Amino acid sequence: MDIKVIPNEQTPRIQEVDGDDMCEYIELHKEKLNAFILYADGREDAAGLAANQVSIDGERFMVRAFVLRDRTGGSCKMIINPKITEYIGIKDIKAEGCLTWKGMNIFAERSRGVVVEYSEMDGHRYIGMFKGFEGQIWQHEINHLNGVEEDVRPKSERPLPPKSFDRNEPCPCGSGKKYKKCCNLLI
């Protein structure tokens, strides 16, 4: 299969899959999902890659899935039909690289952590909490699947530095805890 990243185009929204149809959905797209994961596994320049960022045999791959690189082992796993169920902590503006917008930055507001519900190739549903850089990747790739329009800027532009907070002050997220015992733990 011929797989290529589609450059310089916003990604279209992909509808969520009903939980009852998940196994059928995976089976229907299994051959292309396996080819997509092999393609993404061979790319060392990405932490994640959404299906709708690529074309397979000349057609945009409109499947609600993305590949996530394991930061420890370096291998990839397929994430299917992900949904953020909770944003955790305060938000910062981040500058992110993206295979769609090579040589540019995407500026995006990101929570310091997220709780996500998703499936893997086995069809089972999972729930996980991801924070820091890994949480940022989940938010970035899910935005691709949701068709969120990116704020694309030249690499030379930098976001404002994250707000600094006194460790012993109340956390700005409103939890009632001190910053050092709350959102600071998500950095």
N, C-alpha and C positions, 0 to 999 in steps of 0.2 A: 504494500500500500504506500502511496505517495502522501506523506504528511508534511505540512509546512505551517509555520506561524504566519498569520495574516498580519502584515505590518500596517501601522498607522490608521486603524479603524476602531471606533468604539465597538464594544462587544454587545450583541443583542441579548435581551432578556430570555431566559429559558424557564418555563413554568416548572413548578415543583411537581414531583411524582407522588401520587396517592400511595400510602404505605402498603395497601393491599396488592398493588400492582408492581411492587418493587422487584420481586424475583423474575417476573415476566419481562419487565423493563431491562434488567441486566442481561437476561438470556437473549433478548431481541438485539442488543447492541454488543454482545460479548466479543465477537471477532474484532470489531473496531476499538472497543475498550482495551483489549489486550495489545493491539498494535499501538494504540496511543500511549499506554504505559511503557512499552518498550522504547518508543520514540523519546518520551520524557526522561526515561532512565538513562538514555545516552547523552542527554544534555546536562553538562556539568554547570551550566551558567544560570540555572534556575532553581529556586527553592520550591516553586509551585508553578503549575500551568493548567489553566482552565480549558476544558474541551472546546468552548466556543471561541477560543483564541486561534484555533488551528483549522486548516482545511485537510480533509482526507479525500484523496482522489478528486481534488478540485471542488469539493463542496464543504462549506463550513460545517463543523462537527457540532450539531445542535443537541447535545446530550448534557444533562445537568450533573456534571462530574468534573473533578479536577484531580491532578496528580500532585502529591505532596512528597517531597524528598525528606527522608529520615535524616535528621542532623547527626545522628551518631554513626549509623552504618552506611549512610550514603545511598541506600536503595530507595525506591519510590513505592508508594502505595496509592491505590485508587480510592478516592473519596466520592461517594455517589449521593446525590440529593441532600447536600448539607443545608442546615438551617440554624442560624444563630438564635438561641433561645434566651440568652442573657448577655448583656454587656457589663463588664466588671471594671470598676474603677474610673478614674478621671480620664479625659480624652486629651490627646496631644496631636498636633499637626505633624505628620511624618512625610519625608521625601522618600519615595520608593522607586526602585528601578522596575522595569517591566519589559518582557520580551516583545510585546506589541509595540511599544514606544521606545525602541532602541535609541540610546544616546540622549534620552529625555528623562525627566523625573515626573512622577505622579505625586501631587500633593494631596494628602487625604487625612481626615480626622479619624484617629484610631483610639479605641479603648485599650487600656493596658492588659485586659484579659477578656475572654469570651467563653461562654458555655455553648457547645454546638451539639446538635443531634445530626447523625449521618449514618449512611450504610457503607459497607465495603463490598467487595466482589462476592462474598459469601451470602449476601442478601440480608444479613442480620443488621439490626438497628443498634447504634452505639450512642453514648453520650460522653462527652469529654470536656474538660476545662483546659484551655490553652492560654498561656500568658507570655508577655514579652514579645520577642521576635516571632515566635511560633504563632502566637495569637494574631499578630499583625499579618502574617501570611494568610491565615484563615480568612480574615476580614477582606484582604485584597482579592483573593480568588473568588470568594462568595460575591463580592461586588461585581466581578466579571460576569458570573452566572446570572446575577440580578439585573444586568444591563446598566449599572450605575455609570453615568458619564464621568470620566476622569478629568481632573484638572491637570492638564499636561503642560509642563514648563521646561525651559532649557535647563540642562544639568548645572549650569553656573548659578542658578537661583537656589537659595537655601531657605528653609522654613525658619520661623522664629524659634529660638531655643525653647525647649519645654519650660513651662512655668516652674519656678523653684518654690518649695514650701519648707517651712521650718519643721523639722522632724517631730517636735513636741506639740505642734499646733493641731487643732481639730482637722481631720481630713476634709478637703474640699468636696469630696463626693457625697458628704452628708450622712455618713454611717454612724457618726458619733464617736468613732475611735480616733486615736491620735494618728497622724499621717504615717509615722514610722511603723505602726501596727496594722496599717490598712493598705492604701494604694502604693506606698513606697515598696511594699513587698512584691508588687507586680512588675517592677522595673527589671 
